[in-house]
Amino acid sequence: MEHFSANSIDSYSIAGDVSVIAICSVVVVLLMTSYVSRTRTLYIFLNIIALLVCAAVVSMVFHHLLVQRNPEFYTAIYVLHVLYHAMIFNVFFLFGLYITEASNMEHRQARVVAIASVLLFAAIVTADIVRTVTGAGVRTAEDGAVIYSESIFLIGYALYIIFLLGLLYHVRGLLYRRVMYGFYGAIGVAILIRVIQMILGHSSLTTMTFVLPVIAMLYIMHSNPYNVTLGTVDVRSMEDMVRTFYARKEEFIFLSMYLPEFDGEGKELPEEIRASVRQFSGRFFRSCVLFQISNGQVIMLVPKRRNPDYEKRIRRILEAFQEEHQKFNLPYKIVIGESIEEISRRNEYVSFIQSIHRSLPDNTVHRIREEDVARFNRNEYILQALADIHSKRDLEDPRVLAFCQPVMNLQTGQFDTAEALMRLKLDKTGIVYPDQFIPLAEQYGYIHVLTEIILHKTCQEIRRLTEEGFQIDRISVNVSVLEIKDEDFCNDIDRIIESNGLTGEQIAIEMTESRSEADFMIMKEKIEELRRKGIRFYLDDFGTGYSNMERIMGLPFDIIKFDRSMVIAAGSDERSEKIVENLAHMFREMDYSVLYEGVENDVDVERCQEMSASYLQGYRYSRPVPIMRLREFLKKGPKKDRAG
């Protein structure tokens, strides 16, 4: 037993509880002034802080009333005694809830843990209340001193410590090892302080012992952006580490793993893959750090000085990865390289590595070469130009060149249509081709401005050709599926055509099929709206990759463009030729026109004519040329009747 009286209360110092309030206040300030994800763990954490502040206040009031030795305060003392213990054990309960939430424990197991923790909390608090009411816990002695037995509190304290340590052990496979060490260390120090306090007969630091795990939680879970189930930190931490390496002139190795299947909003690595990733972080390299860049990409940075035999370690980690890959058999891309001075100086490893991933086929391990850096620098320069073009929105921008490829109309025997094509002309690179800048423009949202510019310049040329008396039915312009999601897409197209004094019949739009059901519905709606204005639509690249016949038939296209690969396939063997021929014939029977692109020689011409062709396009007739050279292919005179 412990007697709290005016003489023995000297064992308590208000400094301990004041420190608790001060530290918790600082933690709240830090959370408010930094970026913190609003997760369930954060709200549990905030409840723990609030309870600790309340417990510290109750403790101060409790000890203040003890000093008074006033019989009028005895009831309040008893109530505060029970309330303080209830708050402390509530903190214990929240610690358990926090661990289950942070570890993403399976729902059924988490429920069992929560029920067990509630029962433990209820049993301890009930026992404490009963002992207080019966005078076995807190009572007043004849000399006016308050006698307080710690037995229930110590039993409850010990039971909850055992419960929490057991819970941490249970989830050890779900949490990153260093996170576990942080929690174990903080709890260990708290227990040590509590034991020392008991030995010395003090009562000032009881609440403070609970603040130590709170500090660990703040550092590991909230201020430090660890993904505790994967063992990663975020991209901002990677940028900071690269900055530190560069300042110290320290070389490092980087290894990036990209799983395309899990990259995207709402997607998440399953636990079995997270477990594999956890074992890789720290198993093969010394002092390495793993960073999560996206749902499907992680990057590891490895200091060279701590891993002089890094080539041997790289071989080992790749061998281990291949063993894991046999289990999951998922597409992957791996990029490995050494620190590069100019990339470190600009701190652009994330965009650099992602640019490499985009160009790699699946299931590839790629070692960085000098040409990769040169290509990335070129792409960055192109990207800056695209950003400037997008911001200026100048339809006459001289950096965007209008090229075209004439199309042979087999019914009229003339070139009376063409496809408009884009090129960029930049000071440092000269001519830039679409395969180099279109993916960048689509990725960064610059594509629609480019479409507006090329449409405007195409309309200008059509107007000039018409005024000069050339026979030109229409010119098609390529549009990205990404653009049709814009509410103003149709208005923008219509506005540019009308501003150049043309009608919709003089323009066609080419687009590829979309895999998304939502995009399909939007595409259908936009096509129908623009077709009412006379604009024709081409389905581009039929025969490459994804093709859903049901969706194709559900869209009001006018012309189906068979890709060059279909022309090649038709010439490879009789069976393939029959397939292509039957597809083309089916489209013709359904009132679609068929255009073969990639026609390169007379054999291709003859074969395509036999396969229901309406139009032919390719090097057999012309390579893409500046749009003003289209005059070389057109005829003057009365317009022929338009075909198909």
VOGU-3710 file (C-alpha; in Angstrom, 3 decimals, decimal comma):
1> mehfsansid> 0,000/0,000/0,000  0,950/3,599/-0,507  -0,201/6,426/1,805  -0,868/9,758/0,169  -0,844/12,475/2,807  0,563/15,920/3,237  3,779/14,349/4,444  4,155/11,611/1,840  2,893/13,538/-1,197  6,429/14,808/-1,749
11> sysiagdvsv> 6,990/11,707/-3,899  4,857/13,387/-6,581  6,057/16,244/-8,771  3,713/18,177/-10,997  6,536/18,520/-13,524  5,863/15,033/-14,907  2,232/15,730/-15,813  3,000/19,229/-17,083  5,626/17,678/-19,354  3,001/15,252/-20,683
21> iaicsvvvvl> 0,683/18,128/-21,583  3,541/20,083/-23,159  4,798/17,160/-25,255  1,299/16,230/-26,427  0,668/19,853/-27,368  3,863/19,946/-29,424  2,845/16,703/-31,165  -0,498/18,247/-32,129  1,271/21,359/-33,434  3,610/19,188/-35,531
31> lmtsyvsrtr> 0,664/17,279/-36,977  -1,146/20,507/-37,830  1,860/22,092/-39,526  2,931/19,100/-41,624  1,299/16,904/-44,257  -0,309/13,887/-42,602  -2,590/11,386/-44,309  -6,053/11,413/-42,770  -6,191/7,708/-41,952  -7,955/5,759/-39,206
41> tlyiflniia> -4,612/5,331/-37,463  -4,269/9,116/-37,260  -7,637/9,512/-35,571  -6,807/6,746/-33,075  -3,488/8,503/-32,464  -5,253/11,825/-31,802  -7,609/10,129/-29,337  -4,598/8,710/-27,486  -3,076/12,193/-27,227  -6,357/13,670/-25,973
51> llvcaavvsm> -6,701/10,931/-23,315  -3,126/11,448/-22,120  -3,697/15,191/-21,728  -6,911/14,534/-19,789  -5,164/11,902/-17,661  -2,357/14,356/-16,835  -4,902/17,015/-15,812  -6,812/14,504/-13,665  -3,533/13,401/-12,064  -2,619/16,984/-11,181
61> vfhhllvqrn> -6,048/17,695/-9,690  -5,989/14,372/-7,811  -2,631/15,114/-6,183  -3,603/18,718/-5,472  -6,673/17,559/-3,535  -4,580/15,024/-1,630  -2,411/17,831/-0,324  -5,448/19,645/1,060  -6,401/16,790/3,449  -9,919/18,166/3,401
71> pefytaiyvl> -12,699/15,613/4,112  -14,944/17,506/1,672  -12,626/16,394/-1,184  -12,514/12,683/-0,336  -15,368/11,723/-2,692  -13,757/13,710/-5,489  -10,431/12,007/-4,761  -12,037/8,569/-5,053  -13,739/9,497/-8,331  -10,555/11,012/-9,792
81> hvlyhamifn> -8,610/7,913/-8,769  -10,963/5,635/-10,715  -11,222/8,096/-13,628  -7,436/8,324/-13,952  -7,059/4,551/-14,087  -9,910/4,265/-16,602  -8,194/6,794/-18,868  -4,845/5,003/-18,631  -6,368/1,636/-19,478  -8,351/3,279/-22,285
91> vfflfglyit> -5,012/4,405/-23,706  -3,842/0,792/-23,507  -6,986/-0,254/-25,389  -6,348/2,344/-28,115  -2,733/1,178/-28,443  -4,067/-2,281/-29,306  -6,584/-0,860/-31,774  -3,819/1,223/-33,362  -1,616/-1,846/-33,910  -4,415/-3,835/-35,575
101> easnmehrqa> -5,241/-0,910/-37,861  -1,624/-0,081/-38,776  -0,819/-3,696/-39,624  -3,917/-4,146/-41,832  -4,810/-7,208/-39,814  -7,465/-9,418/-41,360  -10,909/-8,151/-40,323  -11,989/-11,255/-38,424  -8,768/-11,374/-36,398  -8,930/-7,629/-35,713
111> rvvaiasvll> -12,445/-8,069/-34,360  -11,316/-10,834/-31,999  -8,455/-8,647/-30,742  -10,811/-5,702/-30,210  -13,292/-7,837/-28,251  -10,512/-9,295/-26,085  -9,152/-5,805/-25,400  -12,606/-4,468/-24,479  -13,201/-7,361/-22,086  -9,805/-6,820/-20,478
121> faaivtadiv> -10,494/-3,089/-20,130  -13,956/-3,703/-18,657  -12,669/-6,293/-16,181  -9,844/-4,099/-14,888  -11,918/-0,930/-14,579  -14,808/-2,799/-12,953  -12,470/-4,382/-10,410  -10,960/-0,962/-9,681  -14,393/0,589/-9,125  -15,532/-2,274/-6,862
131> rtvtgagvrt> -12,380/-2,072/-4,759  -12,768/1,693/-4,423  -16,432/1,470/-3,428  -15,670/-1,254/-0,861  -12,701/0,668/0,516  -10,152/-1,876/-0,615  -8,683/0,399/-3,257  -8,796/3,936/-1,875  -9,893/4,851/1,630  -9,303/7,425/4,328
141> aedgaviyse> -7,327/6,537/7,444  -8,202/7,788/10,943  -5,400/10,365/10,796  -6,901/11,857/7,614  -4,373/10,335/5,225  -5,623/8,753/2,016  -4,551/5,136/1,610  -4,221/3,916/-1,930  -3,547/0,333/-3,034  -1,848/-0,086/-6,429
151> sifligyaly> -2,467/-3,811/-6,782  -5,285/-3,635/-9,376  -3,479/-0,951/-11,349  -0,250/-2,960/-11,438  -2,071/-6,149/-12,383  -3,932/-4,340/-15,170  -0,738/-2,603/-16,302  1,120/-5,926/-16,500  -1,758/-7,689/-18,286  -2,026/-4,972/-20,927
161> iifllgllyh> 1,748/-4,912/-21,491  1,680/-8,674/-22,046  -1,361/-8,246/-24,320  0,313/-5,556/-26,452  3,638/-7,386/-26,734  1,774/-10,527/-27,743  -0,186/-8,555/-30,332  3,003/-7,044/-31,774  4,516/-10,513/-31,977  1,393/-11,783/-33,739
171> vrgllyrrvm> 1,558/-9,084/-36,447  5,344/-9,280/-36,853  4,895/-10,743/-40,345  2,649/-7,842/-41,395  4,937/-4,992/-40,339  8,332/-3,837/-41,550  11,077/-5,095/-39,229  12,475/-1,673/-38,339  9,001/-0,451/-37,420  8,706/-3,392/-35,031
181> ygfygaigva> 12,035/-2,510/-33,446  10,834/1,067/-32,931  7,681/-0,028/-31,122  9,491/-2,630/-29,020  12,163/-0,106/-28,026  9,654/2,569/-26,981  7,586/0,120/-24,920  10,742/-1,283/-23,327  11,939/2,151/-22,190  8,452/2,954/-20,835
191> ilirviqmil> 8,398/-0,249/-18,773  11,902/0,454/-17,468  10,906/3,940/-16,280  7,797/2,532/-14,610  9,874/-0,089/-12,751  12,457/2,483/-11,634  9,634/4,727/-10,429  8,219/1,892/-8,311  11,625/1,098/-6,811  12,191/4,750/-5,865
201> ghsslttmtf> 8,659/5,156/-4,531  7,804/7,997/-6,922  4,475/8,639/-8,673  5,275/11,474/-11,062  6,058/9,709/-14,341  3,228/7,189/-14,712  1,457/9,198/-17,410  4,777/10,128/-19,005  5,576/6,458/-19,685  2,666/6,395/-22,137
211> vlpviamlyi> 4,024/9,388/-24,023  7,116/7,447/-25,130  5,179/5,042/-27,425  3,261/8,088/-28,694  6,548/9,702/-29,746  7,514/6,465/-31,515  4,156/6,398/-33,312  4,540/10,022/-34,385  8,022/9,460/-35,793  7,450/6,096/-37,472
221> mhsnpynvtl> 3,851/6,344/-38,604  2,974/9,976/-39,168  5,856/12,426/-39,406  8,038/9,802/-41,086  6,079/8,554/-44,109  6,719/4,827/-43,659  4,444/2,353/-45,319  4,623/-0,004/-42,372  3,305/-3,055/-44,241  5,766/-2,643/-47,131
231> gtvdvrsmed> 8,835/-1,150/-45,456  8,917/1,872/-47,763  8,958/5,622/-47,434  7,544/8,054/-49,961  8,963/9,884/-52,943  9,634/13,077/-50,957  11,957/11,117/-48,711  13,727/9,733/-51,773  14,286/13,227/-53,125  15,700/14,251/-49,752
241> mvrtfyarke> 18,060/11,255/-49,719  19,271/11,973/-53,263  19,837/15,594/-52,226  21,928/14,434/-49,273  23,955/11,993/-51,394  24,658/14,725/-53,945  25,731/17,234/-51,297  28,154/14,663/-49,868  29,334/13,623/-53,345  28,399/10,083/-52,388
251> efiflsmylp> 27,713/7,540/-55,109  24,827/5,097/-54,900  23,048/2,306/-56,734  19,355/2,405/-57,599  17,101/-0,544/-58,339  13,523/-0,016/-59,489  10,817/-2,658/-59,705  7,628/-1,866/-61,597  4,562/-4,136/-61,601  2,239/-2,627/-64,263
261> efdgegkelp> -0,739/-4,692/-63,140  -0,919/-2,841/-59,815  -0,238/0,664/-61,059  -3,362/2,787/-61,024  -5,831/4,464/-58,754  -7,483/2,144/-56,256  -5,072/-0,724/-56,922  -2,943/-2,202/-54,165  -0,281/-4,866/-53,845  -1,733/-8,024/-52,265
271> eeirasvrqf> -0,269/-9,117/-48,927  1,752/-12,014/-50,377  3,602/-9,597/-52,670  4,016/-7,025/-49,875  5,589/-9,793/-47,783  8,064/-10,495/-50,606  8,939/-6,823/-50,922  9,497/-6,551/-47,157  12,065/-9,321/-47,203  13,995/-7,629/-50,013
281> sgrffrscvl> 14,435/-4,341/-48,139  17,577/-4,809/-46,088  18,192/-8,480/-46,855  20,685/-8,017/-49,675  22,263/-4,593/-49,148  23,640/-2,650/-46,213  22,024/0,696/-45,318  19,582/0,536/-48,216  16,235/2,352/-48,174  13,133/1,376/-50,115
291> fqisngqvim> 10,795/4,017/-51,539  7,251/3,541/-52,844  6,773/5,730/-55,908  3,336/4,488/-56,951  1,074/1,543/-56,200  3,068/-0,598/-58,599  6,581/0,852/-58,344  9,261/0,761/-55,652  12,831/2,094/-55,868  15,746/1,040/-53,653
301> lvpkrrnpdy> 18,734/3,332/-53,053  21,960/1,655/-51,964  25,096/3,576/-50,852  28,155/2,281/-52,708  30,625/2,807/-49,871  28,608/0,479/-47,644  28,306/-2,123/-50,413  31,639/-2,349/-52,276  30,602/-5,770/-53,612  27,341/-4,379/-54,978
311> ekrirrilea> 27,559/-6,275/-58,305  27,582/-9,564/-56,428  24,664/-8,389/-54,298  22,728/-7,292/-57,398  23,121/-10,763/-58,892  21,873/-12,312/-55,651  18,811/-10,067/-55,427  17,919/-10,754/-59,071  18,212/-14,492/-58,487  15,970/-14,182/-55,434
321> fqeehqkfnl> 13,515/-12,063/-57,411  13,269/-14,680/-60,144  12,459/-17,294/-57,506  9,661/-15,076/-56,183  8,476/-14,391/-59,715  7,892/-18,106/-60,216  5,277/-17,920/-57,445  3,296/-14,947/-58,749  4,096/-14,948/-62,490  3,193/-11,270/-62,893
331> pykivigesi> 4,584/-8,915/-65,565  7,482/-6,829/-64,262  10,068/-4,290/-65,346  13,331/-3,799/-63,449  15,770/-0,942/-63,952  19,226/-0,923/-62,338  21,797/1,850/-62,480  24,470/3,857/-60,727  24,094/7,465/-59,635  24,396/9,959/-62,499
341> eeisrrneyv> 25,749/13,413/-61,728  23,355/15,448/-63,866  20,289/13,448/-62,773  21,345/13,801/-59,121  21,887/17,533/-59,553  18,372/17,942/-60,946  16,978/15,306/-58,552  15,034/13,680/-61,374  15,518/9,969/-60,750  11,808/9,232/-60,483
351> sfiqsihrsl> 10,903/10,733/-63,869  14,120/9,337/-65,390  13,412/5,779/-64,250  9,737/6,008/-65,212  10,728/7,101/-68,708  12,831/3,932/-68,976  9,980/1,769/-67,696  7,651/3,160/-70,377  9,948/1,988/-73,172  10,660/-1,484/-71,756
361> pdntvhrire> 8,779/-4,643/-72,700  7,378/-6,719/-69,842  9,639/-9,101/-67,910  12,787/-7,116/-68,658  15,812/-6,299/-66,484  17,523/-3,200/-67,862  20,896/-1,734/-66,877  21,140/2,020/-67,436  23,326/3,143/-70,334  24,558/6,533/-71,539
371> edvarfnrne> 21,994/6,602/-74,341  19,207/6,312/-71,755  20,367/9,555/-70,158  20,636/11,266/-73,538  17,123/10,113/-74,481  15,747/11,305/-71,153  17,370/14,725/-71,525  15,866/14,979/-74,992  12,444/14,020/-73,654  12,713/16,569/-70,859
381> yilqaladih> 13,500/19,258/-73,406  10,524/18,157/-75,526  8,322/18,132/-72,441  9,312/21,705/-71,592  8,408/22,747/-75,132  5,039/20,971/-74,876  4,337/22,716/-71,577  5,105/26,082/-73,182  2,932/25,306/-76,224  0,116/24,297/-73,894
391> skrdledprv> 0,385/27,443/-71,782  0,448/29,801/-74,799  -2,411/28,032/-76,658  -1,364/29,793/-79,872  -3,099/28,109/-82,820  -0,408/29,538/-85,099  2,479/28,205/-82,967  5,350/27,709/-85,453  6,793/24,821/-83,414  3,868/22,591/-84,425
401> lafcqpvmnl> 4,199/21,613/-88,072  1,353/20,252/-90,180  2,352/17,329/-92,387  0,045/15,049/-94,343  -0,037/11,759/-96,230  -2,271/11,606/-99,296  -4,831/8,797/-99,553  -5,770/7,088/-102,819  -9,511/6,798/-103,471  -9,833/3,579/-105,472
411> qtgqfdtaea> -13,298/4,470/-106,780  -12,221/7,800/-108,290  -8,594/6,863/-108,911  -7,537/10,188/-107,365  -5,954/11,539/-104,209  -8,927/13,468/-102,868  -8,417/12,825/-99,138  -5,410/12,859/-96,828  -4,380/12,316/-93,228  -2,945/15,269/-91,302
421> lmrlkldktg> 0,087/14,444/-89,177  1,980/16,425/-86,565  5,656/17,164/-86,226  7,446/19,420/-83,755  10,352/21,597/-84,791  12,467/22,639/-81,815  15,714/24,587/-81,698  17,851/21,940/-79,977  16,413/18,804/-81,569  15,163/19,783/-84,995
431> ivypdqfipl> 12,207/17,699/-86,208  10,528/15,583/-83,512  8,266/12,722/-84,630  4,896/11,798/-83,062  6,106/8,623/-81,358  8,513/10,816/-79,375  6,119/13,519/-78,192  2,528/12,180/-78,362  2,941/9,813/-75,345  4,414/12,700/-73,329
441> aeqygyihvl> 1,616/15,039/-74,378  -0,995/12,463/-73,387  0,660/11,709/-70,061  0,909/15,349/-68,993  -2,406/16,577/-70,399  -1,033/18,654/-73,292  -2,528/16,626/-76,136  -5,735/18,593/-76,737  -3,942/21,881/-77,432  -1,804/20,081/-80,026
451> teiilhktcq> -4,972/18,715/-81,632  -6,474/22,206/-81,762  -3,329/23,580/-83,430  -3,080/20,829/-86,054  -6,827/21,061/-86,756  -6,556/24,836/-87,200  -3,601/24,541/-89,577  -5,323/21,745/-91,499  -8,472/23,844/-91,872  -6,394/26,770/-93,133
461> eirrlteegf> -4,805/24,563/-95,796  -8,145/23,071/-96,874  -9,540/26,571/-97,316  -6,541/27,631/-99,428  -6,696/24,479/-101,563  -10,415/24,982/-102,146  -9,909/28,632/-103,091  -7,204/27,570/-105,571  -9,612/25,107/-107,196  -8,074/21,821/-106,061
471> qidrisvnvs> -10,310/18,804/-105,600  -10,166/17,829/-101,931  -12,979/16,021/-100,169  -11,627/16,053/-96,632  -8,517/15,714/-94,462  -8,553/13,590/-91,324  -7,021/14,669/-88,008  -5,977/12,252/-85,251  -7,587/12,698/-81,834  -6,598/10,993/-78,591
481> vleikdedfc> -9,234/9,038/-76,662  -8,113/11,058/-73,618  -9,436/14,262/-75,199  -13,026/13,167/-75,560  -13,478/13,228/-71,774  -13,233/17,017/-71,903  -16,683/18,615/-71,753  -15,622/21,253/-74,289  -14,196/18,787/-76,820  -17,031/19,057/-79,362
491> ndidriiesn> -17,314/22,828/-78,956  -13,562/23,244/-79,527  -13,626/21,163/-82,711  -16,712/22,946/-84,042  -15,338/26,386/-83,167  -12,067/25,871/-85,065  -13,795/24,491/-88,161  -16,295/27,358/-88,288  -13,654/30,025/-87,593  -11,840/28,898/-90,747
501> gltgeqiaie> -14,997/29,108/-92,847  -15,318/25,358/-93,420  -18,109/22,846/-92,978  -17,924/19,600/-91,057  -17,926/17,531/-94,270  -14,409/18,779/-95,045  -12,930/17,324/-91,843  -12,628/13,761/-90,546  -11,480/12,606/-87,127  -9,399/9,484/-86,525
511> mtesrseadf> -9,340/7,791/-83,131  -8,471/4,414/-81,719  -10,856/2,171/-79,805  -11,111/2,527/-76,030  -10,998/-0,413/-73,603  -12,968/1,429/-70,940  -16,742/1,026/-70,851  -17,093/4,576/-69,507  -14,872/5,954/-72,309  -16,874/3,956/-74,847
521> mimkekieel> -20,113/5,659/-73,843  -18,513/9,108/-73,886  -16,898/8,384/-77,240  -20,212/7,284/-78,735  -21,938/10,419/-77,483  -19,232/12,760/-78,856  -19,035/10,990/-82,216  -22,789/11,212/-82,697  -22,774/14,916/-81,788  -20,030/15,787/-84,283
531> rrkgirfyld> -21,399/13,522/-87,030  -24,575/15,609/-86,946  -22,363/18,466/-88,125  -21,111/16,379/-91,070  -17,762/15,281/-89,613  -16,733/11,747/-90,577  -14,992/9,350/-88,194  -12,249/6,796/-88,817  -11,436/3,886/-86,507  -7,644/3,982/-86,547
541> dfgtgysnme> -5,200/1,064/-86,168  -7,737/-1,746/-86,514  -5,931/-5,059/-86,051  -3,376/-3,898/-83,484  -3,710/-5,007/-79,874  -7,199/-4,771/-78,442  -10,231/-5,083/-80,743  -13,775/-5,598/-79,491  -16,087/-6,164/-82,435  -19,216/-5,518/-80,380
551> rimglpfdii> -17,968/-2,059/-79,377  -16,743/-1,268/-82,877  -20,186/-2,046/-84,254  -21,728/0,069/-81,510  -19,812/3,185/-82,583  -20,915/5,196/-85,631  -17,630/5,075/-87,531  -17,567/5,718/-91,270  -14,205/4,246/-92,229  -12,193/1,375/-90,717
561> kfdrsmviaa> -8,439/1,792/-91,109  -6,661/-1,560/-91,302  -3,204/-1,288/-89,803  -0,040/-2,106/-91,756  0,258/-5,292/-89,671  -2,938/-6,575/-91,309  -1,459/-5,961/-94,761  1,682/-7,872/-93,769  -0,375/-10,699/-92,237  -2,443/-11,030/-95,414
571> gsdersekiv> 0,744/-11,535/-97,391  2,231/-14,101/-95,002  -0,013/-17,088/-95,742  -3,330/-18,011/-97,333  -5,139/-18,520/-94,023  -4,258/-15,024/-92,750  -5,236/-13,485/-96,062  -8,648/-15,156/-95,830  -9,193/-13,794/-92,317  -8,306/-10,236/-93,320
581> enlahmfrem> -10,331/-10,494/-96,529  -13,427/-11,737/-94,699  -13,159/-9,012/-92,054  -12,881/-6,330/-94,720  -15,764/-7,815/-96,711  -17,921/-7,895/-93,563  -17,265/-4,205/-92,933  -18,085/-3,314/-96,555  -21,340/-5,284/-96,319  -22,225/-3,206/-93,233
591> dysvlyegve> -21,668/0,080/-95,136  -18,258/0,878/-93,662  -15,475/1,931/-95,991  -12,156/0,098/-95,591  -8,827/1,942/-95,738  -5,551/0,011/-95,746  -2,558/1,931/-94,447  1,067/0,942/-94,823  0,743/0,031/-98,494  4,324/-0,026/-99,772
601> ndvdvercqe> 4,408/-1,694/-103,188  2,327/-2,873/-106,134  1,859/-6,331/-104,574  0,270/-4,683/-101,528  -1,939/-2,599/-103,804  -3,196/-5,615/-105,729  -3,815/-7,657/-102,583  -5,704/-4,851/-100,840  -7,849/-4,226/-103,902  -8,874/-7,887/-103,739
611> msasylqgyr> -9,714/-7,471/-100,043  -12,572/-4,941/-100,362  -10,397/-1,821/-100,140  -11,976/1,596/-100,686  -8,855/3,639/-99,872  -5,117/2,999/-99,829  -2,433/4,918/-97,946  1,298/4,341/-97,627  4,790/4,802/-98,980  3,723/3,302/-102,323
621> ysrpvpimrl> 2,121/6,670/-102,993  3,961/9,068/-100,708  5,695/9,457/-97,403  4,281/12,132/-95,078  5,073/15,546/-96,541  4,542/19,144/-95,381  0,867/19,879/-95,855  1,462/22,623/-98,409  2,924/19,947/-100,736  -0,451/18,219/-100,913
631> reflkkgpkk> -1,017/20,257/-104,105  1,408/17,925/-105,868  -1,113/15,075/-105,522  -4,431/16,847/-106,076  -6,201/17,722/-109,287  -7,943/20,929/-110,225  -11,335/21,098/-111,807  -14,915/20,140/-110,934  -15,191/17,923/-107,900  -15,908/14,269/-108,442
641> drag> -18,737/12,619/-106,558  -17,494/11,595/-103,154  -17,154/7,890/-102,588  -17,616/5,966/-99,342
//
